[in-house]
Structures are given as C-alpha cells and as structure tokens.
Amino acid sequence: MKDKDTEIVRAYEEAEHWPPYTYRDYPDVTPENLHSFINFLGTENTSREKKELQPWIPFCNSKCTFCYFPTEPFSNDGIERYLLALKKALKMYAETRYVRSSEFNEIYFGGGTPSVMSSEQIADLLSYCERNFNISGDRMVKITGCTYNLDKKKLESMPHYGVDQLDLGIQTFDDNIRKMLNLQDNAGEAKRAVRTARKLGLRVSIDLMYNLPGQTMEVWRKDIRKALELDVESVDCYPLDIYPGTTLAKQLQSGEVPSIGDSDTEAKMYLEAYNLFAESGYKPTCHNRFSRIADDFKEPCFEILGTGAGFFMGHLGKYSYVDVEPANVYIDVVKSGRFPIAKLSVSSKEDEMRKMMMRLYIRLTVDKEEFRRRFGNLPEEVFTDAINRLKKKGLIEVDNREIKLTKLGDVWRVNIAWEFAHA
C-alpha cells in the first residue's frame, strides 16, 4: 500500500463513524402536509432541471441476507394486480400541473427486483411511462435486476423495447460467499448474463460489495479483476452495512457466519478498488461508482418522481416522501383514488442548503454561484465552521468557483455529508 493510502487508513481509524440517513427517519404523513403537497403538485414547475421517473417494483424471487429494503415474494398473480395499481398511481401524478410542466430524462425501474417482470410487462410499463409523461428525446432507461432472472430471451427483448442500461446486483463472484448471501445463481451464470447483455449492446453497471463475511483482500481483488474482465461500463462498490433485523445481522450475532473486518480492513479494501480501477482507466464518478466512460452517465437528477409499495426515494420540490407497504395495502389505497403516501418530509430553506452541500456524498462538486443564486449567500457564509474544518483536514478543496472532495475526502464522503447534515 502506498504511503499516502496508509495515511488515509489511519485517518479512517481515528474518525467517527456516522450512520446513514434513511427513509425511516421521515415523519408520518399528516393531513396538513399531504394537503400542502397536493397543492404544490397543482403549481407550475418553473425549474429547468430535468427529473427522474422511478416506477417501483417491490418483488423479489428471494431475499438477500443483507437486504433491508421493503421487498415481497414474487408471484405471477400478485404482480399483475400490482402493475394495474402502479399505472393508476403514475397516472395520478401525470395529471397534475407540476408533473405536466416537468421534463424527465431518466426512467429507472427500481425495487425490489424489476427483472422479475416478463419481457411483455417491462415493455408495457415502459410504454405507459412514455405515453403519460414528458420524456426527453435523449432519455436514459435503466432497469435494476439480478442475473438469475435475466434469461437470454428477456435480455434480447430489452434493446428492442428501448432499455439502455442494466444495473445488476452481482455483489461478489465468490460462490461460497454468494451462497451465504442467498444469491440464487453461481458466479459462472452471473458472468454469462453480463456477457450476453454486453453483446446485445446494453450498458451494464454492476454492484460489488466489500468487507463481506469471509471475504479476504485476495477474494476482493479477484472480484475487481473479474469485473474488469467483463468490461462493464461501471461498477458501484459498497461497503457492507449491517442493518438490525436483517438475516445477516442475526447470523453475525449468532456466529453462524464469519465476522466482518474492522474499519481498517474496510478502508484498505476501498483503496484497493480505487487504485485498481484507476489503473485500468476507470474514473470515480457519482456515489460509489467507478466508470469506464464517465461521459456515458448523466449527472444525477435531484428530483425523483416515483411510486410503488415501499418506494422511499420520492423528492419533488421541498417534499420528500415514502409510499405505503406492503403491495396489497398499496393497491387498496390507489384503488380508493388517494396518493399512496405513508411518510412525508417538508424541507426548510436550511434543509435545502444542507442537501446541496451533501451532493459531495455522490462526488458532485458544489457550484458556489448556483448556491448563491438559490439561497442568497455563498456556502462559506452559511457553513463557515464546517468548511474551514474540512479544509484543514484536507478533505475538501475550495476555490472561487466550487467546492469538491480530495482523494482523502472521497473515502470520507459519508462523514462529510453527515457533517453538513448537522451543521
């Protein structure tokens, strides 16, 4: 390990670990806030920012042991009923003034595992979105999924229906760890699905996880090398987060699976990925992503219109929302003609300023002039102490135009974001 990287690991060991902000922290919806949100949807959208449309599919063939998302077992009958309700909820949003005056440049099927849908269901839902929303001509269509329910026929249909990219939860190519995590196919089958998708011209982004139980540095290096051999467009590298109540959390507590590494191990694994991807021409782009061709990926949309059972990424204007779950409850609420919102957060001006600074978490720079246009002050005038402290520690760089992360700051993106969240 390089001397500078050793220094970063030491800093990692000494620093405080902050937990991520999750949808569970949103307040329950109240009649007053819901009324305010609906009134907002009745206003004209004057922003030029394009948005993301995210239909949410909560079903999975099986549940990974580490997963904390609100997912449900897949059934053919269940998904047919669900898709009818999902399209009705999308239509409710599409008919509002705010959404009619908005433009969407990304359609992302999230979940859950949207690849549980048949080719015909995927095509129908995509067509429905394109008919009912103002979709940009240069739109990107992405579908998240797992390799075990992407057979050749389904993959071959996707380019025909206008799908551009698959985001696949590989996690690891080590078969022993895959089995422990309850992934349903082996590494060979996963690699075949990726190669097929690439031959069909689909962009492929894969998730890899590090600091998994039983995962040594050599196993992690092999995972990275196999990703490089597959020549995927991008790789999202995530450290394992243990969420209470998950199967993996219980297994770790009982000793049923090997323990995970400490913060020193986690930092070394991250830096190993950073260096190996950089040596192969990949660049760190947004979030935890290393991209082969950075220009292939649009800047993330900060307003996301989505809906579905358990959907928790909704953000329009100053409103952030989470939908009801499970699927049968979602279906009943939508049938009654109501927006299926369970939790709704309304941001203040201060909250919006914090959110803009927290873009650093996904490796975006903070444009100081844009900040001043939106809020009337420069970031240094609002977050003086936090910015000075982070500069002194070598975590951020500040010039006349922008604020951005250093390499050390890249390791500490979560902590930096949390610093601004509580400034």
C-alpha positions as a Markdown table, in Angstrom:
| # | Residue | x | y | z |
|---|---|---|---|---|
| 1 | Met | 0.0 | 0.0 | 0.0 |
| 2 | Lys | 1.2 | 3.5 | -0.9 |
| 3 | Asp | 2.4 | 5.8 | 1.9 |
| 4 | Lys | -0.5 | 8.2 | 1.1 |
| 5 | Asp | -3.0 | 5.4 | 1.3 |
| 6 | Thr | -1.6 | 4.3 | 4.7 |
| 7 | Glu | -2.2 | 7.8 | 5.9 |
| 8 | Ile | -5.8 | 7.7 | 4.7 |
| 9 | Val | -6.4 | 4.4 | 6.5 |
| 10 | Arg | -5.0 | 5.9 | 9.7 |
| 11 | Ala | -7.4 | 8.9 | 9.3 |
| 12 | Tyr | -10.2 | 6.4 | 8.8 |
| 13 | Glu | -9.3 | 4.6 | 12.0 |
| 14 | Glu | -9.3 | 7.8 | 14.0 |
| 15 | Ala | -12.5 | 9.3 | 12.7 |
| 16 | Glu | -16.0 | 9.0 | 14.0 |
| 17 | His | -18.5 | 6.8 | 12.0 |
| 18 | Trp | -21.8 | 8.3 | 11.3 |
| 19 | Pro | -24.9 | 6.3 | 10.4 |
| 20 | Pro | -26.6 | 6.9 | 7.1 |
| 21 | Tyr | -29.8 | 8.9 | 7.0 |
| 22 | Thr | -32.6 | 6.6 | 5.9 |
| 23 | Tyr | -36.3 | 6.8 | 4.9 |
| 24 | Arg | -37.2 | 5.5 | 8.3 |
| 25 | Asp | -36.4 | 8.9 | 9.7 |
| 26 | Tyr | -39.1 | 10.7 | 7.7 |
| 27 | Pro | -42.2 | 11.8 | 9.7 |
| 28 | Asp | -45.5 | 10.1 | 9.1 |
| 29 | Val | -47.8 | 11.9 | 6.7 |
| 30 | Thr | -50.3 | 14.3 | 8.2 |
| 31 | Pro | -53.4 | 15.7 | 6.6 |
| 32 | Glu | -51.9 | 19.2 | 6.6 |
| 33 | Asn | -48.6 | 18.1 | 5.0 |
| 34 | Leu | -50.4 | 16.0 | 2.4 |
| 35 | His | -52.7 | 18.9 | 1.6 |
| 36 | Ser | -49.7 | 21.1 | 1.2 |
| 37 | Phe | -48.0 | 18.6 | -1.1 |
| 38 | Ile | -51.1 | 18.2 | -3.3 |
| 39 | Asn | -51.4 | 22.0 | -3.6 |
| 40 | Phe | -47.7 | 22.0 | -4.7 |
| 41 | Leu | -48.5 | 19.5 | -7.4 |
| 42 | Gly | -51.1 | 21.9 | -8.7 |
| 43 | Thr | -48.5 | 24.6 | -9.3 |
| 44 | Glu | -46.4 | 25.2 | -12.5 |
| 45 | Asn | -42.8 | 23.9 | -12.4 |
| 46 | Thr | -40.5 | 26.8 | -13.3 |
| 47 | Ser | -37.2 | 24.9 | -12.8 |
| 48 | Arg | -35.2 | 23.8 | -15.9 |
| 49 | Glu | -33.8 | 20.8 | -14.0 |
| 50 | Lys | -34.8 | 17.5 | -15.6 |
| 51 | Lys | -36.2 | 14.8 | -13.4 |
| 52 | Glu | -36.1 | 11.1 | -12.9 |
| 53 | Leu | -39.2 | 8.9 | -13.2 |
| 54 | Gln | -39.0 | 5.8 | -11.0 |
| 55 | Pro | -41.7 | 3.1 | -11.1 |
| 56 | Trp | -41.0 | 0.8 | -8.2 |
| 57 | Ile | -41.3 | -3.0 | -8.3 |
| 58 | Pro | -41.1 | -4.4 | -4.7 |
| 59 | Phe | -41.0 | -8.1 | -5.6 |
| 60 | Cys | -38.0 | -10.5 | -5.5 |
| 61 | Asn | -37.6 | -14.2 | -6.2 |
| 62 | Ser | -35.7 | -14.4 | -2.9 |
| 63 | Lys | -34.3 | -12.0 | -0.3 |
| 64 | Cys | -30.6 | -11.5 | 0.1 |
| 65 | Thr | -29.4 | -11.9 | 3.7 |
| 66 | Phe | -28.1 | -8.3 | 3.9 |
| 67 | Cys | -31.2 | -6.6 | 2.4 |
| 68 | Tyr | -33.1 | -4.1 | 4.4 |
| 69 | Phe | -35.4 | -2.9 | 1.6 |
| 70 | Pro | -39.1 | -3.4 | 1.8 |
| 71 | Thr | -39.4 | -6.3 | -0.6 |
| 72 | Glu | -42.0 | -9.1 | -1.1 |
| 73 | Pro | -42.0 | -12.6 | -2.6 |
| 74 | Phe | -42.8 | -12.7 | -6.3 |
| 75 | Ser | -46.0 | -14.3 | -7.7 |
| 76 | Asn | -47.4 | -14.0 | -11.2 |
| 77 | Asp | -50.9 | -13.2 | -10.0 |
| 78 | Gly | -49.6 | -10.7 | -7.4 |
| 79 | Ile | -47.6 | -8.7 | -10.0 |
| 80 | Glu | -50.4 | -8.4 | -12.5 |
| 81 | Arg | -52.7 | -6.8 | -9.8 |
| 82 | Tyr | -49.9 | -4.7 | -8.6 |
| 83 | Leu | -49.0 | -3.3 | -12.1 |
| 84 | Leu | -52.5 | -2.1 | -12.6 |
| 85 | Ala | -52.4 | -0.1 | -9.4 |
| 86 | Leu | -48.9 | 1.2 | -10.2 |
| 87 | Lys | -50.0 | 2.5 | -13.5 |
| 88 | Lys | -53.0 | 4.2 | -11.9 |
| 89 | Ala | -50.8 | 5.9 | -9.3 |
| 90 | Leu | -48.4 | 7.1 | -12.1 |
| 91 | Lys | -51.4 | 8.5 | -13.9 |
| 92 | Met | -52.5 | 10.4 | -10.8 |
| 93 | Tyr | -49.1 | 12.2 | -10.8 |
| 94 | Ala | -49.0 | 12.6 | -14.5 |
| 95 | Glu | -52.3 | 14.5 | -14.5 |
| 96 | Thr | -51.0 | 17.2 | -12.0 |
| 97 | Arg | -49.9 | 20.6 | -13.3 |
| 98 | Tyr | -46.4 | 20.3 | -11.8 |
| 99 | Val | -45.7 | 17.0 | -13.5 |
| 100 | Arg | -47.2 | 18.1 | -16.8 |
| 101 | Ser | -44.8 | 21.0 | -16.8 |
| 102 | Ser | -41.8 | 18.9 | -15.9 |
| 103 | Glu | -39.4 | 17.0 | -18.2 |
| 104 | Phe | -37.9 | 13.6 | -17.4 |
| 105 | Asn | -34.6 | 12.5 | -18.9 |
| 106 | Glu | -34.3 | 9.2 | -17.0 |
| 107 | Ile | -36.7 | 6.3 | -16.4 |
| 108 | Tyr | -35.4 | 3.9 | -13.8 |
| 109 | Phe | -37.2 | 0.7 | -12.8 |
| 110 | Gly | -36.3 | 0.4 | -9.2 |
| 111 | Gly | -37.1 | -2.1 | -6.4 |
| 112 | Gly | -37.0 | -4.9 | -5.4 |
| 113 | Thr | -36.0 | -6.7 | -8.5 |
| 114 | Pro | -37.8 | -5.3 | -11.5 |
| 115 | Ser | -36.2 | -8.0 | -13.7 |
| 116 | Val | -38.8 | -10.4 | -12.2 |
| 117 | Met | -41.2 | -9.0 | -14.7 |
| 118 | Ser | -41.7 | -10.7 | -18.1 |
| 119 | Ser | -40.5 | -9.0 | -21.3 |
| 120 | Glu | -44.0 | -8.0 | -22.1 |
| 121 | Gln | -44.6 | -6.4 | -18.7 |
| 122 | Ile | -41.4 | -4.5 | -18.9 |
| 123 | Ala | -42.3 | -3.2 | -22.4 |
| 124 | Asp | -45.9 | -2.3 | -21.3 |
| 125 | Leu | -44.8 | -0.4 | -18.3 |
| 126 | Leu | -42.1 | 1.5 | -20.2 |
| 127 | Ser | -44.6 | 2.4 | -23.0 |
| 128 | Tyr | -47.1 | 3.6 | -20.4 |
| 129 | Cys | -44.5 | 5.9 | -18.9 |
| 130 | Glu | -43.5 | 7.3 | -22.3 |
| 131 | Arg | -47.2 | 8.0 | -23.2 |
| 132 | Asn | -48.1 | 9.7 | -20.0 |
| 133 | Phe | -45.0 | 11.8 | -19.1 |
| 134 | Asn | -43.0 | 14.4 | -20.9 |
| 135 | Ile | -39.9 | 12.3 | -21.6 |
| 136 | Ser | -36.8 | 13.9 | -23.2 |
| 137 | Gly | -35.6 | 12.7 | -26.6 |
| 138 | Asp | -32.2 | 11.9 | -25.0 |
| 139 | Arg | -33.8 | 9.9 | -22.1 |
| 140 | Met | -32.0 | 7.0 | -20.5 |
| 141 | Val | -33.9 | 3.9 | -19.5 |
| 142 | Lys | -32.4 | 1.8 | -16.7 |
| 143 | Ile | -33.6 | -1.4 | -15.1 |
| 144 | Thr | -32.2 | -2.8 | -11.9 |
| 145 | Gly | -32.2 | -6.6 | -11.5 |
| 146 | Cys | -30.4 | -9.8 | -10.7 |
| 147 | Thr | -28.7 | -12.1 | -13.2 |
| 148 | Tyr | -30.7 | -15.2 | -12.2 |
| 149 | Asn | -34.0 | -14.0 | -13.7 |
| 150 | Leu | -32.5 | -12.5 | -16.8 |
| 151 | Asp | -32.6 | -15.3 | -19.4 |
| 152 | Lys | -31.4 | -14.8 | -23.0 |
| 153 | Lys | -34.9 | -14.2 | -24.3 |
| 154 | Lys | -35.6 | -11.4 | -21.8 |
| 155 | Leu | -32.2 | -9.8 | -22.4 |
| 156 | Glu | -32.7 | -9.9 | -26.2 |
| 157 | Ser | -36.0 | -8.1 | -25.9 |
| 158 | Met | -34.7 | -5.2 | -23.9 |
| 159 | Pro | -32.8 | -3.2 | -26.6 |
| 160 | His | -35.8 | -3.7 | -28.8 |
| 161 | Tyr | -38.1 | -2.0 | -26.2 |
| 162 | Gly | -35.7 | 0.9 | -25.6 |
| 163 | Val | -33.8 | -0.2 | -22.5 |
| 164 | Asp | -30.4 | 1.3 | -22.4 |
| 165 | Gln | -28.8 | 0.0 | -19.2 |
| 166 | Leu | -29.0 | -2.8 | -16.7 |
| 167 | Asp | -27.9 | -2.2 | -13.1 |
| 168 | Leu | -27.1 | -5.7 | -11.8 |
| 169 | Gly | -26.6 | -6.7 | -8.1 |
| 170 | Ile | -23.6 | -9.1 | -8.5 |
| 171 | Gln | -22.2 | -8.3 | -5.0 |
| 172 | Thr | -19.4 | -10.9 | -5.4 |
| 173 | Phe | -18.1 | -13.6 | -7.8 |
| 174 | Asp | -17.1 | -15.9 | -5.0 |
| 175 | Asp | -19.5 | -18.8 | -4.9 |
| 176 | Asn | -19.1 | -19.6 | -1.2 |
| 177 | Ile | -20.0 | -16.0 | -0.3 |
| 178 | Arg | -22.8 | -15.9 | -2.9 |
| 179 | Lys | -24.4 | -18.9 | -1.3 |
| 180 | Met | -24.0 | -17.4 | 2.2 |
| 181 | Leu | -25.7 | -14.2 | 1.0 |
| 182 | Asn | -28.6 | -16.2 | -0.5 |
| 183 | Leu | -27.8 | -15.1 | -4.1 |
| 184 | Gln | -29.7 | -17.6 | -6.4 |
| 185 | Asp | -27.2 | -18.3 | -9.1 |
| 186 | Asn | -23.5 | -19.0 | -9.2 |
| 187 | Ala | -20.7 | -16.8 | -10.5 |
| 188 | Gly | -20.4 | -18.5 | -13.8 |
| 189 | Glu | -24.1 | -18.0 | -14.6 |
| 190 | Ala | -23.9 | -14.3 | -13.4 |
| 191 | Lys | -20.9 | -13.7 | -15.7 |
| 192 | Arg | -22.7 | -15.3 | -18.7 |
| 193 | Ala | -25.7 | -13.0 | -18.2 |
| 194 | Val | -23.4 | -9.9 | -18.1 |
| 195 | Arg | -21.6 | -11.1 | -21.3 |
| 196 | Thr | -24.9 | -11.6 | -23.1 |
| 197 | Ala | -26.1 | -8.2 | -22.1 |
| 198 | Arg | -22.9 | -6.6 | -23.3 |
| 199 | Lys | -23.0 | -8.4 | -26.7 |
| 200 | Leu | -26.6 | -7.1 | -27.2 |
| 201 | Gly | -25.3 | -3.6 | -26.8 |
| 202 | Leu | -26.7 | -2.9 | -23.4 |
| 203 | Arg | -24.7 | -0.8 | -20.9 |
| 204 | Val | -24.1 | -2.8 | -17.8 |
| 205 | Ser | -23.4 | -1.4 | -14.3 |
| 206 | Ile | -22.7 | -3.9 | -11.5 |
| 207 | Asp | -22.8 | -3.7 | -7.7 |
| 208 | Leu | -19.9 | -5.2 | -5.8 |
| 209 | Met | -19.7 | -5.3 | -2.0 |
| 210 | Tyr | -16.7 | -5.4 | 0.2 |
| 211 | Asn | -15.9 | -6.3 | 3.8 |
| 212 | Leu | -18.3 | -9.2 | 3.4 |
| 213 | Pro | -18.1 | -12.2 | 5.9 |
| 214 | Gly | -15.3 | -14.4 | 4.9 |
| 215 | Gln | -14.1 | -12.0 | 2.2 |
| 216 | Thr | -10.3 | -11.6 | 2.2 |
| 217 | Met | -8.3 | -9.0 | 0.4 |
| 218 | Glu | -7.4 | -11.6 | -2.3 |
| 219 | Val | -11.1 | -12.5 | -2.8 |
| 220 | Trp | -11.9 | -8.8 | -3.1 |
| 221 | Arg | -9.1 | -8.3 | -5.7 |
| 222 | Lys | -10.4 | -11.3 | -7.7 |
| 223 | Asp | -13.9 | -9.7 | -7.7 |
| 224 | Ile | -12.5 | -6.5 | -9.1 |
| 225 | Arg | -10.4 | -8.3 | -11.7 |
| 226 | Lys | -13.4 | -10.2 | -12.9 |
| 227 | Ala | -15.4 | -7.0 | -13.2 |
| 228 | Leu | -12.6 | -5.6 | -15.3 |
| 229 | Glu | -12.5 | -8.7 | -17.5 |
| 230 | Leu | -16.2 | -8.3 | -18.2 |
| 231 | Asp | -15.6 | -4.8 | -19.4 |
| 232 | Val | -18.7 | -3.3 | -17.8 |
| 233 | Glu | -19.4 | 0.4 | -18.1 |
| 234 | Ser | -19.3 | 1.0 | -14.4 |
| 235 | Val | -19.0 | -0.7 | -11.0 |
| 236 | Asp | -20.7 | 0.5 | -7.8 |
| 237 | Cys | -18.6 | -0.5 | -4.8 |
| 238 | Tyr | -20.4 | -0.6 | -1.5 |
| 239 | Pro | -19.1 | -1.5 | 2.0 |
| 240 | Leu | -21.3 | -3.9 | 3.8 |
| 241 | Asp | -23.7 | -2.1 | 6.1 |
| 242 | Ile | -25.3 | -4.2 | 8.8 |
| 243 | Tyr | -28.9 | -3.2 | 9.4 |
| 244 | Pro | -30.7 | -4.5 | 12.5 |
| 245 | Gly | -33.3 | -7.2 | 11.8 |
| 246 | Thr | -31.8 | -8.5 | 8.6 |
| 247 | Thr | -30.9 | -12.2 | 8.3 |
| 248 | Leu | -27.2 | -11.3 | 8.1 |
| 249 | Ala | -27.3 | -9.2 | 11.2 |
| 250 | Lys | -28.8 | -12.2 | 13.1 |
| 251 | Gln | -26.2 | -14.6 | 11.6 |
| 252 | Leu | -23.3 | -12.4 | 12.6 |
| 253 | Gln | -24.6 | -12.1 | 16.1 |
| 254 | Ser | -25.1 | -15.8 | 16.5 |
| 255 | Gly | -21.7 | -16.7 | 14.9 |
| 256 | Glu | -23.4 | -18.6 | 12.1 |
| 257 | Val | -21.2 | -16.8 | 9.5 |
| 258 | Pro | -17.7 | -15.4 | 9.8 |
| 259 | Ser | -17.2 | -12.0 | 11.3 |
| 260 | Ile | -16.6 | -9.0 | 9.1 |
| 261 | Gly | -13.4 | -6.9 | 9.1 |
| 262 | Asp | -12.8 | -3.7 | 11.1 |
| 263 | Ser | -12.7 | -0.2 | 9.8 |
| 264 | Asp | -9.0 | -0.6 | 8.9 |
| 265 | Thr | -9.9 | -3.6 | 6.6 |
| 266 | Glu | -12.8 | -1.7 | 5.1 |
| 267 | Ala | -10.6 | 1.3 | 4.2 |
| 268 | Lys | -7.9 | -0.8 | 2.7 |
| 269 | Met | -10.5 | -2.7 | 0.5 |
| 270 | Tyr | -11.9 | 0.6 | -0.7 |
| 271 | Leu | -8.5 | 2.0 | -1.6 |
| 272 | Glu | -7.6 | -1.3 | -3.3 |
| 273 | Ala | -10.7 | -0.8 | -5.5 |
| 274 | Tyr | -9.9 | 2.8 | -6.1 |
| 275 | Asn | -6.3 | 2.1 | -7.2 |
| 276 | Leu | -7.1 | -1.0 | -9.4 |
| 277 | Phe | -10.0 | 0.7 | -11.2 |
| 278 | Ala | -7.9 | 3.9 | -11.7 |
| 279 | Glu | -5.0 | 1.8 | -13.2 |
| 280 | Ser | -7.5 | 0.3 | -15.7 |
| 281 | Gly | -8.8 | 3.6 | -16.9 |
| 282 | Tyr | -12.0 | 3.8 | -14.7 |
| 283 | Lys | -12.8 | 7.1 | -13.0 |
| 284 | Pro | -14.7 | 7.8 | -9.8 |
| 285 | Thr | -17.9 | 9.5 | -10.9 |
| 286 | Cys | -21.0 | 9.8 | -8.8 |
| 287 | His | -21.8 | 8.0 | -5.5 |
| 288 | Asn | -19.7 | 4.8 | -5.1 |
| 289 | Arg | -19.3 | 4.4 | -8.8 |
| 290 | Phe | -16.2 | 3.8 | -10.9 |
| 291 | Ser | -17.0 | 4.4 | -14.6 |
| 292 | Arg | -15.1 | 3.3 | -17.7 |
| 293 | Ile | -16.5 | 6.1 | -19.8 |
| 294 | Ala | -17.6 | 8.9 | -17.5 |
| 295 | Asp | -19.4 | 10.9 | -20.2 |
| 296 | Asp | -21.8 | 8.0 | -20.7 |
| 297 | Phe | -23.5 | 8.8 | -17.4 |
| 298 | Lys | -25.7 | 11.9 | -16.9 |
| 299 | Glu | -25.5 | 13.9 | -13.8 |
| 300 | Pro | -28.0 | 12.5 | -11.2 |
| 301 | Cys | -31.4 | 14.0 | -11.1 |
| 302 | Phe | -32.2 | 15.6 | -7.7 |
| 303 | Glu | -36.0 | 15.5 | -8.2 |
| 304 | Ile | -37.3 | 12.0 | -8.4 |
| 305 | Leu | -40.9 | 11.2 | -9.1 |
| 306 | Gly | -41.6 | 7.6 | -8.2 |
| 307 | Thr | -44.3 | 5.4 | -6.7 |
| 308 | Gly | -44.8 | 1.8 | -5.6 |
| 309 | Ala | -45.2 | -0.3 | -2.4 |
| 310 | Gly | -42.4 | 0.7 | -0.1 |
| 311 | Phe | -40.9 | 3.3 | -2.5 |
| 312 | Phe | -38.7 | 5.6 | -0.4 |
| 313 | Met | -36.9 | 7.9 | -2.8 |
| 314 | Gly | -39.5 | 10.5 | -3.8 |
| 315 | His | -38.3 | 14.0 | -3.9 |
| 316 | Leu | -40.2 | 16.9 | -5.6 |
| 317 | Gly | -39.6 | 20.5 | -4.7 |
| 318 | Lys | -39.2 | 20.7 | -0.9 |
| 319 | Tyr | -41.1 | 17.5 | -0.4 |
| 320 | Ser | -39.6 | 14.0 | 0.2 |
| 321 | Tyr | -41.9 | 11.0 | 0.5 |
| 322 | Val | -42.3 | 7.3 | 1.2 |
| 323 | Asp | -45.1 | 5.1 | -0.1 |
| 324 | Val | -47.2 | 2.7 | 1.9 |
| 325 | Glu | -46.4 | -1.0 | 2.0 |
| 326 | Pro | -47.0 | -3.9 | 1.5 |
| 327 | Ala | -48.3 | -4.3 | -2.0 |
| 328 | Asn | -51.9 | -5.3 | -1.0 |
| 329 | Val | -52.2 | -2.1 | 1.1 |
| 330 | Tyr | -50.7 | 0.0 | -1.7 |
| 331 | Ile | -53.2 | -1.5 | -4.2 |
| 332 | Asp | -56.2 | -0.7 | -1.9 |
| 333 | Val | -55.1 | 2.9 | -1.3 |
| 334 | Val | -54.6 | 3.6 | -5.0 |
| 335 | Lys | -57.9 | 2.0 | -5.8 |
| 336 | Ser | -59.5 | 4.5 | -3.5 |
| 337 | Gly | -58.1 | 7.3 | -5.5 |
| 338 | Arg | -55.6 | 8.6 | -2.9 |
| 339 | Phe | -51.9 | 9.2 | -3.3 |
| 340 | Pro | -50.3 | 6.2 | -1.5 |
| 341 | Ile | -48.0 | 8.2 | 0.7 |
| 342 | Ala | -47.1 | 6.9 | 4.2 |
| 343 | Lys | -44.3 | 9.4 | 5.2 |
| 344 | Leu | -43.8 | 13.0 | 4.1 |
| 345 | Ser | -41.0 | 15.4 | 4.9 |
| 346 | Val | -41.1 | 19.1 | 4.2 |
| 347 | Ser | -37.7 | 20.8 | 3.9 |
| 348 | Ser | -37.0 | 24.3 | 5.1 |
| 349 | Lys | -34.5 | 26.6 | 3.3 |
| 350 | Glu | -31.9 | 25.5 | 5.7 |
| 351 | Asp | -32.6 | 21.8 | 4.9 |
| 352 | Glu | -32.3 | 22.6 | 1.2 |
| 353 | Met | -28.9 | 24.3 | 1.7 |
| 354 | Arg | -27.7 | 21.2 | 3.6 |
| 355 | Lys | -28.9 | 18.9 | 0.9 |
| 356 | Met | -27.0 | 20.9 | -1.7 |
| 357 | Met | -23.8 | 20.6 | 0.3 |
| 358 | Met | -24.5 | 16.9 | 0.8 |
| 359 | Arg | -24.1 | 16.4 | -3.0 |
| 360 | Leu | -20.4 | 15.9 | -2.1 |
| 361 | Tyr | -21.5 | 12.4 | -0.9 |
| 362 | Ile | -22.2 | 11.4 | -4.6 |
| 363 | Arg | -18.9 | 13.0 | -5.7 |
| 364 | Leu | -20.5 | 16.1 | -7.2 |
| 365 | Thr | -18.9 | 19.5 | -6.8 |
| 366 | Val | -20.9 | 22.3 | -5.2 |
| 367 | Asp | -21.2 | 25.2 | -7.6 |
| 368 | Lys | -20.8 | 28.3 | -5.4 |
| 369 | Glu | -22.6 | 30.7 | -7.7 |
| 370 | Glu | -25.5 | 28.3 | -8.1 |
| 371 | Phe | -25.7 | 28.1 | -4.3 |
| 372 | Arg | -25.8 | 31.9 | -4.0 |
| 373 | Arg | -28.5 | 32.2 | -6.7 |
| 374 | Arg | -30.7 | 29.7 | -4.8 |
| 375 | Phe | -30.1 | 30.9 | -1.3 |
| 376 | Gly | -28.6 | 34.4 | -1.3 |
| 377 | Asn | -25.3 | 33.5 | 0.3 |
| 378 | Leu | -22.1 | 31.7 | -0.5 |
| 379 | Pro | -21.6 | 28.3 | 1.1 |
| 380 | Glu | -18.7 | 29.7 | 3.2 |
| 381 | Glu | -21.0 | 32.3 | 4.7 |
| 382 | Val | -23.6 | 29.6 | 5.8 |
| 383 | Phe | -21.3 | 26.7 | 6.8 |
| 384 | Thr | -18.2 | 28.6 | 7.8 |
| 385 | Asp | -17.0 | 26.3 | 10.6 |
| 386 | Ala | -17.7 | 23.0 | 8.8 |
| 387 | Ile | -16.0 | 24.2 | 5.6 |
| 388 | Asn | -12.9 | 25.5 | 7.5 |
| 389 | Arg | -12.7 | 22.3 | 9.5 |
| 390 | Leu | -12.9 | 20.1 | 6.4 |
| 391 | Lys | -10.4 | 22.2 | 4.5 |
| 392 | Lys | -7.9 | 22.0 | 7.4 |
| 393 | Lys | -8.2 | 18.2 | 7.5 |
| 394 | Gly | -7.6 | 18.0 | 3.7 |
| 395 | Leu | -11.0 | 16.5 | 3.0 |
| 396 | Ile | -12.2 | 19.3 | 0.6 |
| 397 | Glu | -10.8 | 21.8 | -1.8 |
| 398 | Val | -12.4 | 25.3 | -2.1 |
| 399 | Asp | -11.7 | 27.8 | -4.9 |
| 400 | Asn | -13.5 | 30.8 | -6.4 |
| 401 | Arg | -16.0 | 28.6 | -8.3 |
| 402 | Glu | -16.6 | 25.3 | -6.4 |
| 403 | Ile | -16.1 | 23.0 | -3.5 |
| 404 | Lys | -15.0 | 19.5 | -4.2 |
| 405 | Leu | -13.6 | 16.4 | -2.5 |
| 406 | Thr | -9.9 | 15.5 | -2.2 |
| 407 | Lys | -8.8 | 11.8 | -2.5 |
| 408 | Leu | -8.9 | 11.6 | 1.3 |
| 409 | Gly | -12.3 | 13.2 | 1.2 |
| 410 | Asp | -13.5 | 10.6 | -1.2 |
| 411 | Val | -13.0 | 7.9 | 1.4 |
| 412 | Trp | -14.9 | 10.1 | 3.9 |
| 413 | Arg | -17.9 | 11.1 | 1.7 |
| 414 | Val | -20.5 | 9.8 | 4.2 |
| 415 | Asn | -18.9 | 11.6 | 7.1 |
| 416 | Ile | -18.6 | 14.8 | 5.2 |
| 417 | Ala | -22.2 | 14.6 | 4.2 |
| 418 | Trp | -23.2 | 14.0 | 7.8 |
| 419 | Glu | -21.1 | 17.0 | 8.9 |
| 420 | Phe | -23.3 | 19.3 | 6.7 |
| 421 | Ala | -26.5 | 17.5 | 7.6 |
| 422 | His | -25.9 | 18.5 | 11.3 |
| 423 | Ala | -24.2 | 21.9 | 10.7 |
